[in-house]
């Protein structure tokens, strides 16, 4: 039997999405950045409230074929995965609703509520490491939405 410490030792060659799938389902948020395991702390209550309200509003506004959820993984590559605060997903008829990760092409909107201690990760690192889909009308990048309170 492996101890928790042994379970979290970096595998040779770095962590992969498959390694994450083999870890116990213990409700810990895990992300990968080029094979490095990141385990950010749980968001504060105020952060969760803002996220919950925003995701509820986005879900209410979503038309058929789209759903707003939180706590799901976006797999950019085998060595790079992120868990945004929330996402709006394009849902297909064959989706059984039990998946815990999605490809960037399935994500219509990714939401990051910037909190104390996460500004650099949320505003700089994640956008720089995540592919941006082309706008259907122009072929260019979609504009970033920035909300300030």
C-alpha positions, 0 to 999 in steps of 0.5 A: 500500500502506498502512503499519501506522500509516495502517491504525490511524488513526481513521476519520472518525466513529470505528471500527466493527465493519466496520472491525475486520473489514477489519484484518489477522488478526494475533492482536491483541486489539481492542475498541471503546468508542463508536468508540474503538479499544482494544488491550489488551496480551496477558494475562500467563501467570498470567492465561491459566492461570486463564482456561484452567482456568476455561474448561475446567471450564465446557466440561466442565460445559456440556450439549449446545447450549453451548460454553465458548471464549476469544478471541471478540468480543462485538458489543454494537453497531456501535461497541462490541465487547469480547473477554472472557477467555472466554464460554459460548455457546449453539450452534445447529445452523446454527453452523459453528464458524468465527465470531469474533464473537457477539451478546450474546444468544448469550452465556450467561456472560462471564468476565473474569479481573481482572488488574493494570492491568485492574480498572477496565476489567473491573469498571466499564467493561465491565459498564456498557457491556454489556446485561444479559439479563433473568432468565427467571423474574423478568424482572429482571437476572441476579445477577453472580457474583464469585469471589475468590481 
